[in-house]
Amino acid sequence: MDVSSASSNMAVVQVEALKKSMEVEKKATLSVLESATEQSKQVTAQKTGIGSNINIIA
């Protein structure tokens, strides 16, 4: 294996590793956004008394 071939192989490995890390980061970001959306819905439901938590005041 010559030097240019080894360099090309290393570049391919680095690109694949970067793609994988970006995919993992994307999934983590989506998870955070989904969690924030759910929390926002719960807060809105608590404030309005509509949704998963119903506020009954006698």
C-alpha positions as CSV (number, residue, x, y, z in Angstrom):
1,M,0.0,0.0,0.0
2,D,1.5,3.3,-1.0
3,V,1.2,6.6,1.0
4,S,-1.5,8.2,-1.2
5,S,-3.7,5.1,-0.8
6,A,-3.3,5.1,2.9
7,S,-4.1,8.8,3.1
8,S,-7.2,8.2,1.0
9,N,-8.3,5.4,3.2
10,M,-7.8,7.5,6.3
11,A,-9.8,10.4,4.8
12,V,-12.7,8.0,4.1
13,V,-12.6,6.7,7.6
14,Q,-12.6,10.3,9.0
15,V,-15.5,11.3,6.8
16,E,-17.5,8.3,7.9
17,A,-16.8,9.1,11.5
18,L,-17.8,12.7,11.1
19,K,-21.1,11.6,9.4
20,K,-21.8,9.2,12.3
21,S,-21.1,11.9,14.9
22,M,-23.4,14.3,13.1
23,E,-26.2,11.7,12.9
24,V,-25.8,11.0,16.7
25,E,-25.9,14.8,17.4
26,K,-29.0,15.2,15.2
27,K,-30.8,12.5,17.1
28,A,-29.9,14.0,20.4
29,T,-31.1,17.4,19.3
30,L,-34.4,16.1,18.1
31,S,-34.8,14.3,21.4
32,V,-34.2,17.6,23.3
33,L,-36.7,19.4,21.1
34,E,-39.4,16.7,21.5
35,S,-38.9,16.9,25.3
36,A,-39.2,20.7,25.3
37,T,-42.3,20.5,23.2
38,E,-43.9,18.0,25.5
39,Q,-43.0,20.1,28.6
40,S,-44.5,23.2,26.9
41,K,-47.7,21.3,26.2
42,Q,-47.9,20.3,29.9
43,V,-47.3,23.8,31.1
44,T,-50.0,25.1,28.7
45,A,-52.4,22.4,29.9
46,Q,-51.7,23.4,33.6
47,K,-52.3,27.1,32.9
48,T,-55.5,26.6,30.9
49,G,-56.9,23.7,32.8
50,I,-57.2,21.8,29.5
51,G,-55.3,18.7,28.6
52,S,-53.6,16.1,30.8
53,N,-54.0,18.1,34.0
54,I,-57.5,19.5,34.7
55,N,-57.7,22.2,37.3
56,I,-60.9,22.1,39.2
57,I,-61.5,25.0,41.6
58,A,-64.4,24.8,43.9
